[in-house]
Amino acid sequence: MTIKIKLNDKVKVTSGKDKGKTGKVIQIMPEDNKVVVEGVNIMYKHIKSRQRGEKGQRVQFNGPINASNVVVICPKCNKESRLGVKVSESPSDPKKTQKARFCKKCNEVID
């Protein structure tokens, strides 16, 4: 199964500790079925000091969450929506087809 979510999509988290938060998708991991959303699932990595007398660091980063735990927010109607795929003929070459994602609530093509 492929992920219909793409980079820079605005999504809302539907379950987990960050339920209800919204953010932009900054990374997609299709082989693991995970996405990284800006400002969601914030994790910390503690780094030891390399030299004596130097302080260690605490680095903050966004961890991945399962793609099934997010839903896309349609840019046209600003509602949470599932996505469908429309297959149509290419305007330049009638033999080729194009796929386009669309919002199932307002039936508008997203990209």
N, C-alpha and C positions, 0 to 999 in steps of 0.2 A: 504494500500500500504506500502511495506517495503522500508527501506532506503538501497540502494546498497553501500553506502559509509561506509567504516570501519575505525577503529582507525589507525593512522599513515599513512593514504592515503595522498598524496600530491594533493591539490585542488587549483583551481583558482576561485576567486569571480567574478561573471558575472553581478551583479547589486548591487546598493546601494552606500553608501558613500565610501566604500573601493573597488570599482570596479577595476579589474586588478591586485589586490594583490594576491600573492600566499602564501600558508602556509601548515603546517601539521595539520591534524585533531587530537585534543587532547581529545575531549569528544563528545559523541553522545547521543541525547535525542530522541529516536524513538517515544515515545508517543506524543511529541510536534512537531515532524518532524523538529528538529533543530540540528545543529552541532556547536561546538566551534572550531575555527581555530586559531592557534598560530599567534599572531601579527595582527589580524584582529578584527574590532569592539571593539577597546580598550575603556573601560569605567572606571570611577573613583567612588569610594565610600568614602565619607567623614566621618571620625570617630571622635566623640567628645572626649575630654580629660576626663579621669576618675577622676584624682586628680587635686587639685588646683595648678597652677603654671606649670603644664605639658602641652605640646603642643598637639594639635589635629593632626591627620594624614590624608593623602590622599592616599588611596590604589588603585592601578591600577590592572585591571583584564580584561580578554578577555570575551566579552559577546557572547551569542549564536546568530547565524543567521540562517535563514530558509535554509533547505537542498536544496530547489529548486534554490537557488541563488548561488550555487557552482557547479563546474564541475570538475570531476576527471582528473588529468594529468597522462597519461599512463606511467609507469616506463620503458617500453620497447622502445616506439617510441617518448617519451617526447612531446606528443601533447595532447591538450584537447580532451577528448573523452567521449562519452556516454558508459555505461556499459551494457553488456548483460549477461545472465546466460546460461551456457551449462550444460546439465544433462547427465552424463555418468555412466557406470557401475563401481562399485568399483573393483579394481584389486584383492583384497583379497577374496571378497564374491560377486559372480555374481548376487545374488538376490537383493543386496543393490545398491542404486544409490548415486552418488556424484554430488553436485552442484559446479560449478566453475565460477567465474566472468571472462569475457573476454572483451578486448578493441574492439569496433566496427570499428575502423579505421585499425588496423593492425591484427586483429583476434588472438592476442596472449593472452593466459591465464595469468591473473594477480596473482591469488593465488591458 
